[in-house]
């Protein structure tokens, strides 16, 4: 989906603020968690049971409406058979790993999600295995 020039300018201005980057990370985490949840075939209530919390809290997380600790993120990732991979990149290299069309698809559909970020599940799995070996 192509963004209008006005929207692109507004996004560019917003990128100057830490709040923009914090919200982007929340959304990225929620999108990645949803992808992995679907791949694992788990429901929100099953995740809530696994981490001993309420289904309402899980719904809030999947909406990207929650400030999570790293410990919470790890617990959630593990509940869907995933793991966390945090990286710092040069700000000129930073890009969204999701787009508006994908967010709508995640929200409105039960169909599988096509990963457009260039990082595949197998790449992430290799990272997780490497991290397990180092631990």
C-alpha positions in Angstrom: 0.0 0.0 0.0 1.5 3.3 -1.1 1.3 6.1 1.5 0.3 9.6 0.6 3.0 12.3 0.6 1.3 14.0 3.6 1.3 10.8 5.6 4.9 10.1 4.7 5.9 13.6 5.9 3.9 13.2 9.1 5.6 9.8 9.7 9.0 11.4 9.0 8.4 14.1 11.6 7.1 11.5 14.1 10.3 9.5 13.7 12.1 12.3 15.6 10.4 11.3 18.8 11.1 8.4 21.2 7.4 7.8 21.5 7.2 6.9 17.8 9.9 4.2 18.2 8.4 2.9 21.4 5.0 2.4 19.7 6.6 0.9 16.7 8.3 -1.7 18.8 5.1 -2.6 20.6 3.3 -3.1 17.3 6.2 -5.1 15.9 6.2 -7.3 18.9 2.4 -7.8 18.7 2.5 -8.6 15.0 5.4 -11.1 15.5 3.6 -12.7 18.4 0.4 -13.0 16.4 2.3 -14.6 13.5 3.9 -17.1 15.8 0.6 -17.8 17.7 -1.0 -18.7 14.4 1.9 -20.8 13.4 1.7 -22.7 16.7 -2.1 -23.1 16.4 -2.8 -21.6 19.8 -5.8 -19.5 21.0 -5.5 -16.4 23.2 -7.1 -18.4 26.1 -4.5 -21.2 25.7 -1.7 -18.6 25.9 -3.3 -17.1 29.0 -3.4 -20.5 30.6 0.2 -21.2 29.7 1.5 -18.0 31.4 -1.2 -18.0 34.1 -2.9 -14.7 33.3 -6.3 -13.5 32.0 -7.5 -13.7 28.5 -8.3 -10.0 28.7 -4.7 -9.2 29.4 -3.6 -11.3 26.4 -6.0 -9.5 24.1 -4.6 -6.2 25.3 -1.1 -7.4 24.5 -2.1 -8.6 21.0 -3.5 -5.1 20.3 -0.2 -3.5 21.1 -1.7 -1.7 24.1 0.6 -2.8 26.8 4.0 -1.8 28.1 5.8 -5.1 28.6 9.0 -5.9 30.5 11.6 -8.1 28.7 10.6 -10.9 31.1 7.0 -10.6 30.0 8.0 -10.6 26.3 10.1 -13.7 26.8 7.3 -15.5 28.7 4.9 -14.6 25.9 7.3 -15.6 23.1 8.0 -19.0 24.8 4.2 -19.6 25.2 3.9 -19.7 21.4 7.0 -21.8 20.9 9.1 -18.7 20.0 11.9 -16.7 21.5 12.9 -13.0 21.5 15.7 -11.6 19.4 16.5 -8.0 20.2 18.8 -6.1 17.9 20.0 -2.5 17.6 20.4 -1.2 14.0 21.6 2.1 12.6 18.7 4.5 12.5 19.2 5.0 8.8 18.6 1.2 8.3 15.5 1.1 10.5 12.3 0.0 8.7 8.9 -1.2 9.7 8.6 -5.0 9.6 4.9 -4.7 8.9 2.6 -2.6 6.8 -0.9 -1.4 7.1 -2.3 -4.1 4.8 -0.7 -6.8 6.9 -2.1 -5.3 10.1 -5.6 -5.3 8.6 -5.1 -8.9 7.5 -4.0 -10.0 11.0 -7.0 -8.2 12.5 -9.7 -9.4 10.1 -8.6 -12.9 9.0 -7.8 -16.3 10.2 -5.7 -17.1 7.1 -2.0 -17.6 7.3 0.2 -14.5 7.2 2.8 -13.9 4.6 6.0 -12.6 6.2 7.2 -9.5 4.3 10.1 -8.5 6.6 12.8 -10.6 4.9 13.1 -12.7 8.1 11.6 -16.1 7.8 10.5 -18.5 10.6 13.5 -20.7 9.8 15.9 -17.8 10.3 14.3 -17.0 13.6 14.4 -20.7 14.6 18.1 -20.8 13.9 18.7 -17.8 16.1 16.7 -19.4 18.9 18.8 -22.6 18.6 22.0 -20.6 18.7 20.8 -18.7 21.7 19.9 -22.0 23.5 23.4 -23.4 22.8 25.0 -20.3 24.2 22.9 -20.4 27.4 
